[in-house]
Amino acid sequence: MLTSISIHNYALINQLSIDFSNGLSIITGETGAGKSILLGALGLVLGNRADLSSLKDTSKKCIVEAKVAIANYDLKDFFEKVDLDYEDTTILRREILPSGKSRAFVNDTPVTLSVLNQLRSKLIDVHSQHQTMQLSDASFQFMVLDGLSKNAKKVASYKRGVQQLHQHKKELEELESNQRTINLQYDYNLHLLKELKDANLRVDEQKNLEEKLGKLNNIEDIKLNLSEALNLSVNEEVGIQNLLNTLENRVSKIAPFSREYQDLSERITSVKIEIDDIISELETANENVEFNPNEAEEINDRLQLIYNLQKKHYVNSNEELVIILEDLLEKVSQVESADEDINQKKKEIHSVSEKLDVIGLKISNARKKVIPNLKKELEILLSDLGMKNARFSINIKSTSHYFSNGKDELEFFFSANKGGNFGELKKVASGGELSRIMLAVKRVLSENTQLPTIIFDEIDTGVSGEISNKIAAIMLQMSKHMQVISITHLPQVAAKGDNHYKVYKEEINNVTTTNLRQLSAEERIVEIAEMLSGKEISETAITHAKELLN
């Protein structure tokens, strides 16, 4: 319920603050007084787009703040979902800065316009003549049926299921597309995989083979140099080993005479031990050097295989070839497991579809159950509103399609005249008839669902006399279940209000401003009398106004 609104520096409004209560509140005023400005400010705080033209004084910021009592709206889950602090009395605030930048807040937490618009749909329904065209929209018609049949939770569950179904179907299409693509390459990939598997590659193999082949290709030089090295090492006259023996013998004789000589002797002994070890390894290497033409040929063939594979796959190492082998394994495995994955995805689609069929049937049955009573109530209400021959033909057809709100197609047809043909509302109903039908629909919904505050913007345009009284009575009945605010030019409607507010213009320092104030009992009599007779209020108008109010 809208409990108050405060407007600062918006359009023709300098500063305005007004409180609202439950029941039926009436807003009246002369044409051009600023009723549309009030709705514009309310729309702004509820998430409408804003621009600098909204500012009365472009050097100051515009602020619109609305307080809404939401304790009875079950909105805690929504606030948690959008990460907002929940308060039973929630404050919505919108600011437009002189720079043109706009900011929105819910309970002092900055929010996007998207969040504000989501909240708007749960709090306040501003109904203008233009919005009566929603009657011809299938989504609105389904909303009416689902509201009366208490389908909200089932429809929400169904929507989650449809999203899941669409996701599974998308994944199936991707699997099947991938299967077609990889099937085209399967035989070639299988050939490449077999080739790499047969090669039995090892990561460090190439380096070792190249080193070994290098030795075999230079075997004569290796043999010659090893022999010469051994000769230099073990020659009896000038060999390094014999010379070191002699050196060690000489220095060891003087080692006892000083620490310096002893250190030298130890170092020479250490060198001699190292040289003896090197000579031993040279002898072993020399003995092992022999040329095996078969081995060289085998190594050369193996390296050529490796080089050919690297060239074929545009890489430079066995490590990269191993990575390619693993990738080919994955691709071949995908083909071989694709049917299994596709069948599994089809099972998931079938499972979700079956669950949706069950929920969809429950939704459809609930809708069909409320149709007779809806038709009856609407036709009775419209008869009271001067449409004696109004009739509805509402039919639901179950389909195999999964729509966003169920599996039904809806025919919501109307005939205003006796013996007339049924047709779509937008084609067979006039603007005035659509307004009365919408009022009747809202009336039925108000008794069966938890509607937010509703603001009727001159829904009674084009009617008069007894029909005006009937419209007023319907609004009054609705206000027993919800807050109703009606902007009207009809005295019959204005007289039915629990509270009456007047929009008016005034000039302050030669500047026109719009204001809004609540009328006292005496002021209401004068206002309704003026609505009856114009500016020149007669005693008869005063008497009539009092009769209407009583």
Residue pairs with C-beta under 8 A, 6 or more apart in sequence:
1 20
1 22
1 68
1 69
1 70
1 453
1 482
1 483
2 20
2 66
2 67
2 68
2 123
2 124
2 453
2 483
2 485
3 19
3 20
3 21
3 67
3 68
3 69
3 89
4 17
4 18
4 19
4 20
4 66
4 67
5 16
5 17
5 18
5 20
5 41
5 42
5 45
5 64
5 65
5 66
5 67
6 16
6 17
6 63
6 64
6 65
6 66
7 13
7 15
7 16
7 17
7 38
7 41
7 63
7 64
8 14
8 15
8 16
8 62
8 63
8 64
9 15
9 55
9 56
9 57
9 60
9 61
9 62
9 63
10 37
10 40
10 41
10 44
10 54
10 55
10 56
10 62
10 64
11 34
11 37
11 40
11 41
11 54
11 56
11 514
12 34
12 37
12 56
12 505
12 512
12 513
12 514
13 34
13 37
13 41
13 56
13 513
13 514
13 515
14 56
14 508
14 513
16 514
16 515
16 516
18 501
18 516
18 517
18 518
19 518
20 483
20 485
20 499
21 498
21 499
22 479
22 483
22 498
23 479
23 483
23 484
23 497
23 498
23 499
24 475
24 476
24 478
24 479
24 484
24 485
24 486
24 496
24 497
24 498
24 499
25 483
25 484
25 485
25 486
25 497
25 498
25 499
25 500
25 501
26 485
26 486
26 488
26 493
26 494
26 496
26 497
26 499
26 500
26 501
27 35
27 38
27 485
27 486
27 487
27 488
27 501
27 502
27 503
27 516
28 487
28 488
28 489
28 494
28 500
28 501
28 502
28 503
28 527
28 531
29 35
29 502
29 503
29 504
30 504
30 505
31 489
32 505
33 503
33 504
33 505
33 514
34 503
34 504
34 505
34 514
34 515
34 516
35 457
35 487
35 503
37 514
38 503
38 514
38 516
39 126
39 128
39 455
39 457
39 487
40 48
40 54
41 64
42 64
42 66
42 124
42 126
42 455
43 126
44 50
44 54
44 64
44 94
44 96
45 64
45 65
45 66
45 92
45 93
45 94
46 66
46 92
46 116
46 117
46 119
46 120
46 123
46 124
46 126
47 104
47 113
47 114
47 116
47 117
47 119
47 120
49 113
50 62
50 94
50 96
50 102
51 96
51 100
52 58
52 96
52 98
52 100
54 62
54 96
55 61
55 62
55 96
55 98
56 62
58 98
59 98
60 98
61 95
61 96
61 97
61 98
62 95
62 96
63 93
63 94
63 95
64 93
64 94
65 91
65 92
65 93
65 94
66 91
66 92
66 93
67 89
67 90
67 91
67 92
68 89
68 90
68 91
68 92
68 123
68 124
68 453
69 88
69 89
70 88
70 89
70 90
70 123
71 88
72 450
73 122
73 123
73 450
73 452
74 450
75 86
75 119
75 122
76 86
78 118
78 119
78 122
79 85
79 86
80 86
82 111
82 115
82 118
84 106
84 107
84 109
84 111
84 115
85 107
85 109
86 107
87 107
90 106
90 107
91 105
91 106
91 107
91 108
92 104
92 105
92 106
92 116
92 119
93 104
93 105
93 106
93 108
94 102
94 103
94 104
94 105
94 116
95 102
95 103
95 104
95 105
96 102
97 103
103 110
104 110
104 111
104 112
104 113
104 116
105 111
106 115
106 116
106 119
121 452
122 452
123 452
123 453
124 452
124 453
124 454
124 455
125 451
125 452
125 453
125 454
125 455
126 454
126 455
126 457
127 438
127 442
127 454
127 455
127 456
127 457
127 459
128 457
128 458
129 431
129 435
129 457
129 458
129 459
129 461
131 438
132 431
132 434
132 435
132 437
132 438
132 459
133 426
133 434
134 140
134 438
135 141
135 425
135 426
135 429
135 434
135 437
135 438
135 441
136 424
136 425
136 426
138 410
138 412
139 405
141 410
141 412
142 367
142 405
142 406
142 408
142 410
144 374
144 441
144 444
144 445
145 151
145 367
145 370
145 371
145 374
145 410
146 152
146 155
146 363
146 366
146 367
146 405
147 445
147 448
147 449
148 370
148 373
148 374
148 444
148 445
148 448
148 449
149 363
149 366
149 367
149 369
149 370
150 366
151 363
151 366
151 367
154 359
154 362
154 363
154 366
155 363
155 405
155 406
157 359
158 356
158 359
158 360
158 363
158 405
158 406
159 404
159 405
161 352
161 355
161 356
161 359
162 356
162 402
162 403
162 404
164 352
165 349
165 352
165 353
165 356
165 402
168 345
168 348
168 349
168 352
169 349
171 345
172 342
172 345
172 346
172 349
175 338
175 341
175 342
175 345
176 342
178 334
178 338
179 335
179 338
179 339
179 342
182 189
182 331
182 334
182 335
182 338
183 335
183 338
185 331
186 332
186 335
189 328
189 331
189 332
189 335
190 332
192 324
192 328
193 325
193 328
193 329
193 332
195 309
196 309
196 321
196 324
196 325
196 328
197 325
199 305
199 306
199 309
199 321
201 306
201 309
201 318
201 321
201 322
201 325
202 318
203 318
203 319
203 322
204 318
205 306
205 318
206 303
206 306
206 317
206 318
209 299
209 302
209 303
209 306
210 303
212 299
213 296
213 299
213 300
213 303
215 222
216 291
216 292
216 295
216 296
216 299
217 296
219 289
219 290
219 291
222 289
223 286
223 289
226 282
226 285
226 286
226 289
227 286
229 282
230 279
230 282
230 283
230 286
231 239
232 238
232 239
232 240
233 239
233 240
233 241
233 275
233 278
233 279
233 282
234 241
234 242
234 279
235 242
236 242
240 275
241 275
241 276
241 279
244 268
244 271
244 272
244 275
245 272
247 268
248 265
248 268
248 269
248 272
251 261
251 264
251 265
251 268
252 265
254 261
255 261
255 262
255 264
255 265
256 262
306 318
306 321
309 321
310 316
310 317
310 318
310 320
310 321
313 320
313 321
313 324
315 321
315 324
353 402
356 402
356 407
357 407
360 398
360 402
360 406
360 407
360 408
361 398
361 407
363 405
363 406
363 407
363 408
364 396
364 398
364 406
364 407
364 408
367 396
367 406
367 408
368 396
371 394
371 396
374 392
374 394
374 444
375 392
375 394
377 440
377 444
378 390
378 392
378 437
378 440
378 441
378 444
379 390
379 391
379 392
381 439
381 440
381 443
381 444
381 474
382 390
382 436
382 437
382 440
383 390
384 470
384 474
385 436
385 439
385 440
385 467
385 470
385 471
385 474
386 436
386 463
386 466
386 467
386 470
387 416
387 433
387 436
389 415
389 416
389 417
389 418
389 420
390 414
390 415
390 416
390 433
390 437
391 414
391 415
391 422
392 412
392 413
392 414
393 411
393 413
393 414
393 415
393 422
394 410
394 411
394 412
394 413
395 410
395 411
396 408
396 409
396 410
396 411
397 408
397 409
397 410
397 411
398 407
398 408
399 407
399 408
399 409
400 407
401 407
412 424
412 425
413 422
413 423
413 424
413 425
414 422
414 423
414 424
414 425
414 428
414 429
414 437
415 421
415 422
415 423
415 428
416 428
416 429
416 430
416 433
420 428
421 428
422 428
425 434
425 437
426 434
429 437
431 462
432 461
432 462
432 463
435 459
435 460
435 461
435 462
436 463
436 467
436 471
438 459
439 456
439 459
439 471
439 474
439 475
440 474
442 451
442 454
442 478
443 474
443 477
443 478
445 451
446 454
446 477
446 478
446 481
446 482
447 481
451 481
451 482
452 482
453 482
453 483
453 484
453 485
454 478
454 482
454 483
454 484
454 485
455 484
455 485
455 486
455 487
456 475
456 484
456 485
456 486
456 487
456 488
457 487
458 487
458 488
458 489
459 471
459 486
460 468
460 471
460 486
460 488
460 489
460 490
460 493
461 489
463 471
463 490
464 490
468 490
468 492
468 493
469 492
471 490
471 492
471 493
472 490
472 492
472 493
472 495
472 496
473 496
475 484
475 486
475 493
475 496
476 496
478 484
479 498
486 493
486 497
488 494
489 531
490 531
491 528
491 531
491 532
491 545
491 548
492 548
494 500
494 524
494 527
494 528
494 531
495 528
495 545
495 548
495 549
499 518
500 518
500 519
500 523
500 524
500 527
501 516
501 517
501 518
501 519
502 516
502 517
502 519
502 523
502 527
503 514
503 515
503 516
504 514
504 515
504 516
504 517
505 512
505 513
505 514
505 515
506 512
506 513
506 515
507 513
519 527
524 545
524 549
525 542
525 545
525 546
525 549
526 537
526 542
526 545
528 545
528 548
528 549
529 537
529 538
529 541
529 542
529 544
529 545
530 537
530 541
532 541
532 544
532 545
533 540
533 541
